[in-house]
Amino acid sequence: MVERLSDAERKAALLELGNWRHEAGEDRIVREFVFADFRVAFGFMTQVALQAEKAGHHPDWSNSYNRVRIGLTTHDAGGLSEKDVALARAIDAVATRMGAR
Ligand SMILES: C[C@H](O)[C@H](O)[C@H]1CNC2=NC(N)=NC(=O)C2=N1
């Protein structure tokens, strides 16, 4: 079973990720992505879904037209784990390729 990140590990991860915000209550990280239109936003979600399946780790997310809001936490660990950090990195790479702002 994957371990929850310590305070120091979480702080280091947030510094590295940069664009993600920590929600202390649920111990999760969140980021909102804005794309050119719905077609691009949905393409992004499709790419992220494939990565999530590959990782066996899945985002909590919502979509409204060209916006995708993503929350990451590890239910099994009761908070943030290295799996969330790894998925956030992968998500950021897809978002950059797809011109997110
Ligand atoms: C059995 C399966 O691997 C687990 O239920 C996985 C699936 N995806 C998951 N995704 C997330 N975000 N947290 C989990 O704890 C989790 N657990």
The ligand as an SDF file (V2000), in Angstrom:
LIG
                    3D

 17 18  0  0  0  0  0  0  0  0999 V2000
   -7.7660   -1.3650   -7.1440 C   0  0  0  0  0  0  0  0  0  0  0  0
   -7.3010   -0.0680   -7.6960 C   0  0  0  0  0  0  0  0  0  0  0  0
   -5.9470   -0.1360   -8.0600 O   0  0  0  0  0  0  0  0  0  0  0  0
   -7.4620    1.0620   -6.6860 C   0  0  0  0  0  0  0  0  0  0  0  0
   -8.7950    1.1330   -6.2790 O   0  0  0  0  0  0  0  0  0  0  0  0
   -6.9810    2.3760   -7.2190 C   0  0  0  0  0  0  0  0  0  0  0  0
   -7.6920    2.8700   -8.4590 C   0  0  0  0  0  0  0  0  0  0  0  0
   -7.4970    4.2800   -8.6940 N   0  0  0  0  0  0  0  0  0  0  0  0
   -7.2550    5.1290   -7.6830 C   0  0  0  0  0  0  0  0  0  0  0  0
   -7.2160    6.4340   -7.8790 N   0  0  0  0  0  0  0  0  0  0  0  0
   -7.0170    7.2980   -6.8920 C   0  0  0  0  0  0  0  0  0  0  0  0
   -6.9910    8.6110   -7.1560 N   0  0  0  0  0  0  0  0  0  0  0  0
   -6.8510    6.8730   -5.6260 N   0  0  0  0  0  0  0  0  0  0  0  0
   -6.8500    5.5490   -5.3240 C   0  0  0  0  0  0  0  0  0  0  0  0
   -6.6630    5.1990   -4.1410 O   0  0  0  0  0  0  0  0  0  0  0  0
   -7.0530    4.6260   -6.3770 C   0  0  0  0  0  0  0  0  0  0  0  0
   -7.0400    3.3260   -6.1460 N   0  0  0  0  0  0  0  0  0  0  0  0
  1  2  1  0
  2  3  1  0
  2  4  1  0
  4  5  1  0
  4  6  1  0
  6  7  1  0
  6 17  1  0
  7  8  1  0
  8  9  1  0
  9 10  2  0
  9 16  1  0
 10 11  1  0
 11 12  1  0
 11 13  2  0
 13 14  1  0
 14 15  2  0
 14 16  1  0
 16 17  2  0
M  END
$$$$
